[in-house]
Amino acid sequence: MKHRAIGAVLFGGGVLLLALAAGLVFVVKPAVTKLPYDLKPATSVAEAKGATFLQITNGTIAINQADLRSTVLVSPNRDLTGKLSGDLDGKAVVWTVGQTVDRTDTKELINAYGAELALDRVSGAALNWDGQWLDDTGERQRIQFTEQVYKFPFGTEKKDYKIFDRDLRADTPAKFTGTENVEGIEAYRFEQVITDQALNLDAERVKLLLGSLAPGATTGKVVYSNTRTVWVDPVTGSYLKVREVQRKNLVPDVGAPAVLLNADFSYNDETVASSVERAKESRGQLTLLGVYAPIGLALLGLLLIAGGLLLARRGAAAPVAEARHRADLPPAADPTPTRVDQPAVRDEDRPGGPLTDEIPPASTNWKSDDSTVPTQRSAPDADEAEKR
C-alpha cells in the first residue's frame, strides 16, 4: 500500500512537470517573444568620416565637409501605449524616436528629427495608428509609417522584407543577401537600394536652395539615393549593425547639380558591441525558456512517471506474492494423536500378559475326546483323595 501511494505521488508530479514544460513552450515563450512594455531606452550612434553636407547657419546656406555623428534614441512611451484601444490594445507598443546629426569637430547641430509610431510587438512592423507623426522640418506632420522601421520580426527569415525610408515617406524592398558573423552572432544581412528618387519637398524650401546654390534656375528637384545595409539578429529581429551610404543632389533646370549630402554612416564599435550584448541577453532568455527549461522539465517528468509506475506495479505485486506464499505453507500439525502416530506397545508391557486381549484363558470345565489334545492333569491332592 505504501509503494502504491508513493508511486501515485511520483506519477502526479511527473505529469505536472510535463504540463509545465508544455506551458513554457506554448504560453511563456510566445509571451516573451514580443516587444516588452518596459523596454529600456536604447541609443545607437553612427559616424560618417569626411562627409559632404548642407549646413544652414543663421540663414546662411553653405556646403561643408567634416566628420558627422548621428545619434538615435528610441524610448517606449508607456503612457501612450496604455491608451491604445481596439485592435492595437495588447498588440502594439508606442515608441518615441529622436535623431540628431552633429559635426564632431565643432559640435554644431546639422539637422534633427523626431517621431512617434506604433509597432507590432511580434513583427516589429509599423501599424496604422492615428497618433503617429514625423517632424524633420520643424513642424509635426501626419504620415503613415509602414513595414519595418527600427527592427525586424522575432524569428527573422531568410527572405526579402520592406523597410520604411523617412526621406521618401514610403517603404521599399530590402533583399536578403546572406549571413555574416557579427561579434559571435550569425546575423542576416539585408540590403535596400534607393536610386535617384525625387523627394517631395516644400516648394519654398527648394526655391531657397536654388537661390543660393543654382543662381538663374527657376525650378529644380532634390534627388535622393541610399544604399542601406542592416545586419539583423534572426532570433530577436534587432539591428546589430547598420550602414547607410546616402547621397542628395539638387538638380536645377539650369546649371550643374549641387551636392547636398554625400556621407557613409556606420554604427561605431561601441554601438555594435552594445547591440550584440543586448541580443545575446535576449537570446539567452528565449533559449532558457523555450529550449533548456522545457527539455529539463520534460525529462524529469518522464523519470518521475516511470518511477511512479514501477513503484505502483511493485506495490500491486506484493500482496499477490504474499498470498501465494501462504498457500504453499504445510497445514498446521493436528494436536490429536492418531493410532499410527501412537508409540508401539510391547507384549511384556501389557497388564494381562501376552495376547491377553486377543485369546481368552483356558476353561477347566471341558475335556476333549481328541487324543491329540492334551488333557488337564488333576492336582495331586485330588488324586490322593480318590485313592482313599
Beta strands, then each sheet from edge to edge (+ up, - down):
strand 1: 42-57
strand 2: 60-76
strand 3: 92-103
strand 4: 109-120
strand 5: 133-135
strand 6: 161-165
strand 7: 170-182
strand 8: 185-198
strand 9: 220-232
strand 10: 239-252
strand 11: 258-267
sheet 1: 5+ 4- 3+ 2- 1+ 11- 10+ 9- 8+ 7- 6+
end
